């Protein structure tokens, strides 16, 4: 069975609001924490399943490695 993990990562986001150039330069990614089963982690990607039924996994998050700040093992 896959390792349970908590992934701390910076999520991209989108806004339709108007920003001045100065305001836009201050924008940052959205800090996110996700829990699940670590299915894959390499130099390009981290794949975490949020649900599991026997050996079938679902609700997958595919996070580019460059967005990941930390992967913490649970249990």
C-alpha positions in Angstrom: 0.0 0.0 0.0 1.2 3.5 -0.8 2.6 5.7 2.0 0.2 8.3 3.6 1.6 11.8 3.2 0.9 15.5 3.7 2.1 17.5 0.8 2.9 21.2 1.3 2.9 23.0 -2.0 2.4 26.3 -3.8 -0.7 26.2 -5.9 -1.2 28.4 -9.0 -4.3 30.5 -9.1 -6.3 32.7 -11.5 -8.1 36.0 -11.0 -10.3 38.1 -13.3 -9.8 41.2 -11.2 -7.8 44.2 -12.4 -4.3 44.8 -10.9 -1.8 47.6 -11.4 1.7 46.5 -12.4 2.9 47.2 -8.8 0.1 45.1 -7.3 0.8 42.3 -9.8 4.4 42.2 -8.8 3.4 41.5 -5.2 1.2 38.4 -6.0 2.3 35.0 -4.7 1.2 31.4 -5.2 -1.5 30.0 -2.8 0.1 27.9 0.0 -1.7 24.5 0.0 -1.6 21.4 2.1 -3.0 18.1 0.7 -3.4 14.7 2.4 -3.4 11.4 0.6 -1.5 8.3 -0.6 1.8 9.0 -2.4 1.7 7.0 -5.7 4.7 8.7 -7.4 7.4 11.2 -6.7 10.3 12.1 -9.0 12.1 15.1 -10.4 9.0 16.1 -12.5 5.9 15.2 -10.6 4.3 14.1 -7.3 1.1 12.1 -7.6 -1.2 11.8 -4.6 -4.5 9.9 -4.4 -7.0 11.4 -2.0 -9.1 8.2 -1.8 -8.5 4.4 -1.8 -10.7 1.4 -2.1 -8.8 -1.9 -1.8 -6.1 -1.4 -4.4 -7.9 1.2 -6.5 -7.0 4.8 -6.0 -9.1 7.9 -7.0 -9.2 11.6 -6.8 -5.6 12.0 -7.9 -3.6 15.2 -7.6 -0.8 15.6 -10.1 1.5 18.3 -8.7 4.6 19.5 -10.6 7.7 19.0 -8.4 8.7 22.6 -8.7 5.5 23.6 -6.8 6.3 21.3 -3.9 7.7 22.7 -0.7 7.7 19.6 1.5 6.3 16.0 1.6 5.8 14.7 5.2 5.1 11.0 5.9 2.1 10.3 8.1 2.1 7.2 10.4 
